[in-house]
Amino acid sequence: MSVKKKRFVCRADCKIQINEDEEATEAQIVDISRIGAKVKTESACPVGSEIEVVLPKKRVMFPNETVTIDSWSFVGKIMWSKGDYMGQEFKELMEQERMDQLISAS
């Protein structure tokens, strides 16, 4: 298994934007890899749609410091959808630093 495909459990709260005309809705990233993510949401997400996942600005408390992570987002395509879950394939590989932020902050 390549490093890019290894999935990590993630419980990061986020918002999803399916198209620019609709309001962003609440969601949660369930797991993530460098090429995609599994997202839980109650919104209808048609397979093939482009989706933007937006992570809010967040303060993370560590034993010796507090880190503020600015809001950021990533874009991809919905590859599958089942019940409240969907799979997103990213347009570009996620940077390892961003993935580490998601995994450690959740």
PETAMO-V482908 format. One record per residue. N is the residue number from 1. NEAR is the number of other C-alpha atoms within 8 Angstrom. Layout:
BEGIN
n | near
N | NEAR
N | NEAR
END
This chain:
BEGIN
n | near
1 | 4
2 | 5
3 | 5
4 | 7
5 | 9
6 | 9
7 | 7
8 | 8
9 | 8
10 | 11
11 | 10
12 | 12
13 | 9
14 | 12
15 | 12
16 | 12
17 | 13
18 | 11
19 | 7
20 | 6
21 | 4
22 | 7
23 | 6
24 | 8
25 | 9
26 | 9
27 | 12
28 | 12
29 | 14
30 | 12
31 | 12
32 | 14
33 | 13
34 | 12
35 | 12
36 | 11
37 | 13
38 | 12
39 | 13
40 | 11
41 | 11
42 | 6
43 | 6
44 | 4
45 | 9
46 | 7
47 | 9
48 | 7
49 | 9
50 | 10
51 | 13
52 | 11
53 | 11
54 | 12
55 | 11
56 | 8
57 | 9
58 | 8
59 | 8
60 | 9
61 | 7
62 | 7
63 | 4
64 | 4
65 | 6
66 | 8
67 | 8
68 | 8
69 | 8
70 | 7
71 | 9
72 | 8
73 | 8
74 | 8
75 | 10
76 | 13
77 | 13
78 | 16
79 | 10
80 | 8
81 | 12
82 | 6
83 | 5
84 | 9
85 | 10
86 | 15
87 | 12
88 | 14
89 | 11
90 | 13
91 | 7
92 | 6
93 | 7
94 | 10
95 | 7
96 | 7
97 | 6
98 | 8
99 | 12
100 | 8
101 | 8
102 | 10
103 | 12
104 | 6
105 | 7
106 | 7
END
